[in-house]
Amino acid sequence: MRYTWRPDIPVQKVAEYVSLSGNIHHLGIKRTEGVRLMLGSYLSVTDKEGNYTFKNVTPGNYFLK
């Protein structure tokens, strides 16, 4: 006879906030600095190299505009 005990305890913490970063390049524009990106209600502006970061984003489904 075998017994299995499965406690109802989460084994992984759910993130309260996350960060998202990326890069814009070669999208038909020569200058990638200052491009405004919207992720839901979050705003980010690209730097000289086209890098962007969204900080303290609540987990969920979003469209990047």
PDB file with one MODEL, atoms N, CA, C and O in Angstrom:
MODEL        1
ATOM      1  N   MET A   1       0.842  -1.158   0.000  1.00  0.00           N
ATOM      2  CA  MET A   1       0.000   0.000   0.000  1.00  0.00           C
ATOM      3  C   MET A   1       0.903   1.242   0.000  1.00  0.00           C
ATOM      4  O   MET A   1       1.896   1.291   0.726  1.00  0.00           O
ATOM      5  N   ARG A   2       0.559   2.222  -0.802  1.00  0.00           N
ATOM      6  CA  ARG A   2       1.348   3.444  -0.904  1.00  0.00           C
ATOM      7  C   ARG A   2       0.440   4.641  -0.618  1.00  0.00           C
ATOM      8  O   ARG A   2      -0.697   4.708  -1.085  1.00  0.00           O
ATOM      9  N   TYR A   3       0.973   5.578   0.159  1.00  0.00           N
ATOM     10  CA  TYR A   3       0.237   6.808   0.479  1.00  0.00           C
ATOM     11  C   TYR A   3       0.935   7.990  -0.173  1.00  0.00           C
ATOM     12  O   TYR A   3       2.163   8.079  -0.196  1.00  0.00           O
ATOM     13  N   THR A   4       0.133   8.881  -0.693  1.00  0.00           N
ATOM     14  CA  THR A   4       0.671  10.107  -1.278  1.00  0.00           C
ATOM     15  C   THR A   4      -0.017  11.281  -0.606  1.00  0.00           C
ATOM     16  O   THR A   4      -1.241  11.337  -0.495  1.00  0.00           O
ATOM     17  N   TRP A   5       0.821  12.226  -0.159  1.00  0.00           N
ATOM     18  CA  TRP A   5       0.289  13.422   0.477  1.00  0.00           C
ATOM     19  C   TRP A   5       0.642  14.614  -0.391  1.00  0.00           C
ATOM     20  O   TRP A   5       1.816  14.860  -0.667  1.00  0.00           O
ATOM     21  N   ARG A   6      -0.349  15.341  -0.812  1.00  0.00           N
ATOM     22  CA  ARG A   6      -0.139  16.515  -1.655  1.00  0.00           C
ATOM     23  C   ARG A   6      -0.692  17.744  -0.937  1.00  0.00           C
ATOM     24  O   ARG A   6      -1.884  18.039  -1.019  1.00  0.00           O
ATOM     25  N   PRO A   7       0.176  18.445  -0.243  1.00  0.00           N
ATOM     26  CA  PRO A   7      -0.304  19.648   0.457  1.00  0.00           C
ATOM     27  C   PRO A   7      -0.690  20.731  -0.554  1.00  0.00           C
ATOM     28  O   PRO A   7      -0.091  20.845  -1.623  1.00  0.00           O
ATOM     29  N   ASP A   8      -1.678  21.502  -0.200  1.00  0.00           N
ATOM     30  CA  ASP A   8      -2.150  22.573  -1.073  1.00  0.00           C
ATOM     31  C   ASP A   8      -1.359  23.843  -0.778  1.00  0.00           C
ATOM     32  O   ASP A   8      -1.910  24.843  -0.320  1.00  0.00           O
ATOM     33  N   ILE A   9      -0.053  23.783  -1.049  1.00  0.00           N
ATOM     34  CA  ILE A   9       0.850  24.901  -0.810  1.00  0.00           C
ATOM     35  C   ILE A   9       1.512  25.252  -2.135  1.00  0.00           C
ATOM     36  O   ILE A   9       2.049  24.370  -2.806  1.00  0.00           O
ATOM     37  N   PRO A  10       1.484  26.531  -2.527  1.00  0.00           N
ATOM     38  CA  PRO A  10       2.148  26.893  -3.779  1.00  0.00           C
ATOM     39  C   PRO A  10       3.653  26.661  -3.676  1.00  0.00           C
ATOM     40  O   PRO A  10       4.277  26.996  -2.669  1.00  0.00           O
ATOM     41  N   VAL A  11       4.221  26.089  -4.722  1.00  0.00           N
ATOM     42  CA  VAL A  11       5.658  25.810  -4.727  1.00  0.00           C
ATOM     43  C   VAL A  11       6.446  26.919  -5.405  1.00  0.00           C
ATOM     44  O   VAL A  11       7.677  26.899  -5.416  1.00  0.00           O
ATOM     45  N   GLN A  12       5.739  27.878  -5.965  1.00  0.00           N
ATOM     46  CA  GLN A  12       6.405  28.943  -6.674  1.00  0.00           C
ATOM     47  C   GLN A  12       5.683  30.251  -6.370  1.00  0.00           C
ATOM     48  O   GLN A  12       4.457  30.322  -6.445  1.00  0.00           O
ATOM     49  N   LYS A  13       6.442  31.275  -6.031  1.00  0.00           N
ATOM     50  CA  LYS A  13       5.848  32.572  -5.755  1.00  0.00           C
ATOM     51  C   LYS A  13       5.424  33.229  -7.056  1.00  0.00           C
ATOM     52  O   LYS A  13       6.169  33.220  -8.036  1.00  0.00           O
ATOM     53  N   VAL A  14       4.247  33.788  -7.063  1.00  0.00           N
ATOM     54  CA  VAL A  14       3.755  34.506  -8.223  1.00  0.00           C
ATOM     55  C   VAL A  14       4.299  35.931  -8.156  1.00  0.00           C
ATOM     56  O   VAL A  14       4.174  36.603  -7.132  1.00  0.00           O
ATOM     57  N   ALA A  15       4.891  36.379  -9.233  1.00  0.00           N
ATOM     58  CA  ALA A  15       5.497  37.703  -9.266  1.00  0.00           C
ATOM     59  C   ALA A  15       4.432  38.776  -9.115  1.00  0.00           C
ATOM     60  O   ALA A  15       3.361  38.696  -9.718  1.00  0.00           O
ATOM     61  N   GLU A  16       4.736  39.773  -8.310  1.00  0.00           N
ATOM     62  CA  GLU A  16       3.818  40.886  -8.143  1.00  0.00           C
ATOM     63  C   GLU A  16       4.076  41.946  -9.212  1.00  0.00           C
ATOM     64  O   GLU A  16       3.144  42.584  -9.701  1.00  0.00           O
ATOM     65  N   TYR A  17       5.337  42.126  -9.569  1.00  0.00           N
ATOM     66  CA  TYR A  17       5.726  43.082 -10.598  1.00  0.00           C
ATOM     67  C   TYR A  17       6.834  42.467 -11.437  1.00  0.00           C
ATOM     68  O   TYR A  17       7.660  41.708 -10.931  1.00  0.00           O
ATOM     69  N   VAL A  18       6.844  42.796 -12.712  1.00  0.00           N
ATOM     70  CA  VAL A  18       7.885  42.301 -13.597  1.00  0.00           C
ATOM     71  C   VAL A  18       8.443  43.464 -14.409  1.00  0.00           C
ATOM     72  O   VAL A  18       7.861  44.549 -14.433  1.00  0.00           O
ATOM     73  N   SER A  19       9.563  43.237 -15.067  1.00  0.00           N
ATOM     74  CA  SER A  19      10.157  44.215 -15.977  1.00  0.00           C
ATOM     75  C   SER A  19      10.229  43.603 -17.364  1.00  0.00           C
ATOM     76  O   SER A  19      10.409  42.395 -17.517  1.00  0.00           O
ATOM     77  N   LEU A  20      10.088  44.441 -18.358  1.00  0.00           N
ATOM     78  CA  LEU A  20      10.176  44.008 -19.750  1.00  0.00           C
ATOM     79  C   LEU A  20      11.103  44.967 -20.462  1.00  0.00           C
ATOM     80  O   LEU A  20      10.937  46.183 -20.368  1.00  0.00           O
ATOM     81  N   SER A  21      12.080  44.427 -21.176  1.00  0.00           N
ATOM     82  CA  SER A  21      13.006  45.283 -21.912  1.00  0.00           C
ATOM     83  C   SER A  21      13.237  44.696 -23.296  1.00  0.00           C
ATOM     84  O   SER A  21      13.013  43.509 -23.534  1.00  0.00           O
ATOM     85  N   GLY A  22      13.688  45.551 -24.201  1.00  0.00           N
ATOM     86  CA  GLY A  22      13.939  45.103 -25.560  1.00  0.00           C
ATOM     87  C   GLY A  22      14.660  46.169 -26.348  1.00  0.00           C
ATOM     88  O   GLY A  22      15.168  47.143 -25.792  1.00  0.00           O
ATOM     89  N   ASN A  23      14.698  45.968 -27.665  1.00  0.00           N
ATOM     90  CA  ASN A  23      15.418  46.872 -28.543  1.00  0.00           C
ATOM     91  C   ASN A  23      14.652  47.027 -29.846  1.00  0.00           C
ATOM     92  O   ASN A  23      14.094  46.064 -30.372  1.00  0.00           O
ATOM     93  N   ILE A  24      14.632  48.250 -30.359  1.00  0.00           N
ATOM     94  CA  ILE A  24      14.035  48.534 -31.667  1.00  0.00           C
ATOM     95  C   ILE A  24      15.179  48.825 -32.630  1.00  0.00           C
ATOM     96  O   ILE A  24      16.043  49.654 -32.341  1.00  0.00           O
ATOM     97  N   HIS A  25      15.185  48.150 -33.763  1.00  0.00           N
ATOM     98  CA  HIS A  25      16.225  48.403 -34.762  1.00  0.00           C
ATOM     99  C   HIS A  25      15.707  48.078 -36.153  1.00  0.00           C
ATOM    100  O   HIS A  25      14.919  47.148 -36.326  1.00  0.00           O
ATOM    101  N   HIS A  26      16.142  48.831 -37.131  1.00  0.00           N
ATOM    102  CA  HIS A  26      15.853  48.600 -38.550  1.00  0.00           C
ATOM    103  C   HIS A  26      14.363  48.429 -38.837  1.00  0.00           C
ATOM    104  O   HIS A  26      13.955  47.469 -39.491  1.00  0.00           O
ATOM    105  N   LEU A  27      13.574  49.345 -38.355  1.00  0.00           N
ATOM    106  CA  LEU A  27      12.147  49.281 -38.645  1.00  0.00           C
ATOM    107  C   LEU A  27      11.748  50.357 -39.664  1.00  0.00           C
ATOM    108  O   LEU A  27      10.636  50.884 -39.627  1.00  0.00           O
ATOM    109  N   GLY A  28      12.673  50.667 -40.567  1.00  0.00           N
ATOM    110  CA  GLY A  28      12.399  51.655 -41.589  1.00  0.00           C
ATOM    111  C   GLY A  28      12.662  53.077 -41.128  1.00  0.00           C
ATOM    112  O   GLY A  28      12.347  54.030 -41.841  1.00  0.00           O
ATOM    113  N   ILE A  29      13.235  53.226 -39.944  1.00  0.00           N
ATOM    114  CA  ILE A  29      13.585  54.558 -39.456  1.00  0.00           C
ATOM    115  C   ILE A  29      15.067  54.580 -39.123  1.00  0.00           C
ATOM    116  O   ILE A  29      15.620  53.580 -38.665  1.00  0.00           O
ATOM    117  N   LYS A  30      15.708  55.714 -39.352  1.00  0.00           N
ATOM    118  CA  LYS A  30      17.142  55.816 -39.094  1.00  0.00           C
ATOM    119  C   LYS A  30      17.424  56.156 -37.633  1.00  0.00           C
ATOM    120  O   LYS A  30      18.432  55.723 -37.074  1.00  0.00           O
ATOM    121  N   ARG A  31      16.551  56.917 -37.027  1.00  0.00           N
ATOM    122  CA  ARG A  31      16.774  57.355 -35.654  1.00  0.00           C
ATOM    123  C   ARG A  31      15.845  56.586 -34.722  1.00  0.00           C
ATOM    124  O   ARG A  31      14.625  56.672 -34.854  1.00  0.00           O
ATOM    125  N   THR A  32      16.408  55.842 -33.792  1.00  0.00           N
ATOM    126  CA  THR A  32      15.588  55.059 -32.880  1.00  0.00           C
ATOM    127  C   THR A  32      15.507  55.681 -31.493  1.00  0.00           C
ATOM    128  O   THR A  32      14.838  55.131 -30.619  1.00  0.00           O
ATOM    129  N   GLU A  33      16.165  56.808 -31.268  1.00  0.00           N
ATOM    130  CA  GLU A  33      16.090  57.477 -29.968  1.00  0.00           C
ATOM    131  C   GLU A  33      14.771  58.251 -29.864  1.00  0.00           C
ATOM    132  O   GLU A  33      14.362  58.933 -30.804  1.00  0.00           O
ATOM    133  N   GLY A  34      14.121  58.134 -28.713  1.00  0.00           N
ATOM    134  CA  GLY A  34      12.907  58.896 -28.458  1.00  0.00           C
ATOM    135  C   GLY A  34      11.624  58.271 -28.967  1.00  0.00           C
ATOM    136  O   GLY A  34      10.590  58.940 -28.983  1.00  0.00           O
ATOM    137  N   VAL A  35      11.651  57.007 -29.387  1.00  0.00           N
ATOM    138  CA  VAL A  35      10.437  56.329 -29.827  1.00  0.00           C
ATOM    139  C   VAL A  35       9.610  56.003 -28.584  1.00  0.00           C
ATOM    140  O   VAL A  35      10.112  55.397 -27.637  1.00  0.00           O
ATOM    141  N   ARG A  36       8.342  56.407 -28.597  1.00  0.00           N
ATOM    142  CA  ARG A  36       7.454  56.173 -27.454  1.00  0.00           C
ATOM    143  C   ARG A  36       6.731  54.846 -27.636  1.00  0.00           C
ATOM    144  O   ARG A  36       6.124  54.597 -28.678  1.00  0.00           O
ATOM    145  N   LEU A  37       6.802  53.995 -26.616  1.00  0.00           N
ATOM    146  CA  LEU A  37       6.144  52.691 -26.639  1.00  0.00           C
ATOM    147  C   LEU A  37       5.135  52.625 -25.504  1.00  0.00           C
ATOM    148  O   LEU A  37       5.405  53.078 -24.392  1.00  0.00           O
ATOM    149  N   MET A  38       3.972  52.057 -25.792  1.00  0.00           N
ATOM    150  CA  MET A  38       2.931  51.874 -24.788  1.00  0.00           C
ATOM    151  C   MET A  38       2.696  50.385 -24.587  1.00  0.00           C
ATOM    152  O   MET A  38       2.526  49.635 -25.548  1.00  0.00           O
ATOM    153  N   LEU A  39       2.688  49.971 -23.346  1.00  0.00           N
ATOM    154  CA  LEU A  39       2.365  48.606 -22.958  1.00  0.00           C
ATOM    155  C   LEU A  39       1.189  48.719 -22.002  1.00  0.00           C
ATOM    156  O   LEU A  39       1.373  48.901 -20.798  1.00  0.00           O
ATOM    157  N   GLY A  40      -0.024  48.613 -22.541  1.00  0.00           N
ATOM    158  CA  GLY A  40      -1.199  48.909 -21.722  1.00  0.00           C
ATOM    159  C   GLY A  40      -1.164  50.373 -21.339  1.00  0.00           C
ATOM    160  O   GLY A  40      -1.161  51.237 -22.216  1.00  0.00           O
ATOM    161  N   SER A  41      -1.138  50.674 -20.045  1.00  0.00           N
ATOM    162  CA  SER A  41      -1.061  52.069 -19.588  1.00  0.00           C
ATOM    163  C   SER A  41       0.365  52.474 -19.231  1.00  0.00           C
ATOM    164  O   SER A  41       0.579  53.579 -18.733  1.00  0.00           O
ATOM    165  N   TYR A  42       1.346  51.601 -19.473  1.00  0.00           N
ATOM    166  CA  TYR A  42       2.749  51.882 -19.165  1.00  0.00           C
ATOM    167  C   TYR A  42       3.430  52.522 -20.373  1.00  0.00           C
ATOM    168  O   TYR A  42       3.172  52.140 -21.515  1.00  0.00           O
ATOM    169  N   LEU A  43       4.298  53.496 -20.113  1.00  0.00           N
ATOM    170  CA  LEU A  43       4.995  54.223 -21.171  1.00  0.00           C
ATOM    171  C   LEU A  43       6.499  54.041 -21.018  1.00  0.00           C
ATOM    172  O   LEU A  43       7.021  54.064 -19.903  1.00  0.00           O
ATOM    173  N   SER A  44       7.198  53.859 -22.143  1.00  0.00           N
ATOM    174  CA  SER A  44       8.651  53.807 -22.156  1.00  0.00           C
ATOM    175  C   SER A  44       9.131  54.553 -23.397  1.00  0.00           C
ATOM    176  O   SER A  44       8.450  54.573 -24.422  1.00  0.00           O
ATOM    177  N   VAL A  45      10.306  55.165 -23.296  1.00  0.00           N
ATOM    178  CA  VAL A  45      10.903  55.900 -24.413  1.00  0.00           C
ATOM    179  C   VAL A  45      12.276  55.292 -24.682  1.00  0.00           C
ATOM    180  O   VAL A  45      13.038  55.033 -23.751  1.00  0.00           O
ATOM    181  N   THR A  46      12.589  55.066 -25.950  1.00  0.00           N
ATOM    182  CA  THR A  46      13.859  54.429 -26.300  1.00  0.00           C
ATOM    183  C   THR A  46      15.033  55.377 -26.107  1.00  0.00           C
ATOM    184  O   THR A  46      14.892  56.596 -26.201  1.00  0.00           O
ATOM    185  N   ASP A  47      16.210  54.784 -25.833  1.00  0.00           N
ATOM    186  CA  ASP A  47      17.446  55.566 -25.695  1.00  0.00           C
ATOM    187  C   ASP A  47      18.153  55.658 -27.054  1.00  0.00           C
ATOM    188  O   ASP A  47      17.563  55.313 -28.078  1.00  0.00           O
ATOM    189  N   LYS A  48      19.402  56.115 -27.074  1.00  0.00           N
ATOM    190  CA  LYS A  48      20.161  56.314 -28.324  1.00  0.00           C
ATOM    191  C   LYS A  48      20.310  55.049 -29.149  1.00  0.00           C
ATOM    192  O   LYS A  48      20.325  55.098 -30.379  1.00  0.00           O
ATOM    193  N   GLU A  49      20.421  53.893 -28.457  1.00  0.00           N
ATOM    194  CA  GLU A  49      20.601  52.615 -29.156  1.00  0.00           C
ATOM    195  C   GLU A  49      19.283  51.924 -29.471  1.00  0.00           C
ATOM    196  O   GLU A  49      19.288  50.834 -30.044  1.00  0.00           O
ATOM    197  N   GLY A  50      18.158  52.525 -29.114  1.00  0.00           N
ATOM    198  CA  GLY A  50      16.855  51.912 -29.372  1.00  0.00           C
ATOM    199  C   GLY A  50      16.390  50.986 -28.270  1.00  0.00           C
ATOM    200  O   GLY A  50      15.414  50.258 -28.457  1.00  0.00           O
ATOM    201  N   ASN A  51      17.061  50.989 -27.118  1.00  0.00           N
ATOM    202  CA  ASN A  51      16.678  50.129 -26.000  1.00  0.00           C
ATOM    203  C   ASN A  51      15.524  50.753 -25.211  1.00  0.00           C
ATOM    204  O   ASN A  51      15.446  51.972 -25.062  1.00  0.00           O
ATOM    205  N   TYR A  52      14.638  49.902 -24.713  1.00  0.00           N
ATOM    206  CA  TYR A  52      13.541  50.368 -23.881  1.00  0.00           C
ATOM    207  C   TYR A  52      13.352  49.418 -22.704  1.00  0.00           C
ATOM    208  O   TYR A  52      13.740  48.252 -22.772  1.00  0.00           O
ATOM    209  N   THR A  53      12.754  49.921 -21.628  1.00  0.00           N
ATOM    210  CA  THR A  53      12.470  49.113 -20.440  1.00  0.00           C
ATOM    211  C   THR A  53      11.154  49.567 -19.831  1.00  0.00           C
ATOM    212  O   THR A  53      10.916  50.761 -19.649  1.00  0.00           O
ATOM    213  N   PHE A  54      10.307  48.601 -19.522  1.00  0.00           N
ATOM    214  CA  PHE A  54       9.106  48.841 -18.737  1.00  0.00           C
ATOM    215  C   PHE A  54       9.372  48.237 -17.361  1.00  0.00           C
ATOM    216  O   PHE A  54       9.667  47.046 -17.256  1.00  0.00           O
ATOM    217  N   LYS A  55       9.269  49.044 -16.307  1.00  0.00           N
ATOM    218  CA  LYS A  55       9.529  48.565 -14.950  1.00  0.00           C
ATOM    219  C   LYS A  55       8.232  48.522 -14.153  1.00  0.00           C
ATOM    220  O   LYS A  55       7.296  49.273 -14.427  1.00  0.00           O
ATOM    221  N   ASN A  56       8.190  47.635 -13.167  1.00  0.00           N
ATOM    222  CA  ASN A  56       7.059  47.505 -12.238  1.00  0.00           C
ATOM    223  C   ASN A  56       5.733  47.286 -12.962  1.00  0.00           C
ATOM    224  O   ASN A  56       4.738  47.950 -12.673  1.00  0.00           O
ATOM    225  N   VAL A  57       5.735  46.357 -13.894  1.00  0.00           N
ATOM    226  CA  VAL A  57       4.532  46.005 -14.639  1.00  0.00           C
ATOM    227  C   VAL A  57       3.854  44.848 -13.922  1.00  0.00           C
ATOM    228  O   VAL A  57       4.505  43.859 -13.586  1.00  0.00           O
ATOM    229  N   THR A  58       2.559  44.963 -13.687  1.00  0.00           N
ATOM    230  CA  THR A  58       1.836  43.859 -13.082  1.00  0.00           C
ATOM    231  C   THR A  58       1.665  42.764 -14.133  1.00  0.00           C
ATOM    232  O   THR A  58       1.379  43.073 -15.290  1.00  0.00           O
ATOM    233  N   PRO A  59       1.832  41.490 -13.761  1.00  0.00           N
ATOM    234  CA  PRO A  59       1.697  40.398 -14.722  1.00  0.00           C
ATOM    235  C   PRO A  59       0.308  40.393 -15.363  1.00  0.00           C
ATOM    236  O   PRO A  59      -0.697  40.651 -14.699  1.00  0.00           O
ATOM    237  N   GLY A  60       0.271  40.101 -16.638  1.00  0.00           N
ATOM    238  CA  GLY A  60      -0.991  40.053 -17.365  1.00  0.00           C
ATOM    239  C   GLY A  60      -0.735  40.003 -18.853  1.00  0.00           C
ATOM    240  O   GLY A  60       0.402  39.827 -19.290  1.00  0.00           O
ATOM    241  N   ASN A  61      -1.781  40.157 -19.625  1.00  0.00           N
ATOM    242  CA  ASN A  61      -1.699  40.165 -21.082  1.00  0.00           C
ATOM    243  C   ASN A  61      -1.786  41.603 -21.569  1.00  0.00           C
ATOM    244  O   ASN A  61      -2.684  42.345 -21.172  1.00  0.00           O
ATOM    245  N   TYR A  62      -0.848  41.999 -22.434  1.00  0.00           N
ATOM    246  CA  TYR A  62      -0.760  43.356 -22.934  1.00  0.00           C
ATOM    247  C   TYR A  62      -0.477  43.353 -24.429  1.00  0.00           C
ATOM    248  O   TYR A  62      -0.002  42.362 -24.984  1.00  0.00           O
ATOM    249  N   PHE A  63      -0.778  44.477 -25.069  1.00  0.00           N
ATOM    250  CA  PHE A  63      -0.380  44.729 -26.461  1.00  0.00           C
ATOM    251  C   PHE A  63       0.682  45.815 -26.421  1.00  0.00           C
ATOM    252  O   PHE A  63       0.509  46.817 -25.727  1.00  0.00           O
ATOM    253  N   LEU A  64       1.765  45.640 -27.143  1.00  0.00           N
ATOM    254  CA  LEU A  64       2.815  46.641 -27.238  1.00  0.00           C
ATOM    255  C   LEU A  64       2.531  47.512 -28.445  1.00  0.00           C
ATOM    256  O   LEU A  64       2.445  47.023 -29.571  1.00  0.00           O
ATOM    257  N   LYS A  65       2.386  48.819 -28.202  1.00  0.00           N
ATOM    258  CA  LYS A  65       2.069  49.762 -29.282  1.00  0.00           C
ATOM    259  C   LYS A  65       3.194  50.751 -29.409  1.00  0.00           C
ATOM    260  O   LYS A  65       3.140  51.640 -30.259  1.00  0.00           O
TER     261      LYS A  65
ENDMDL
END
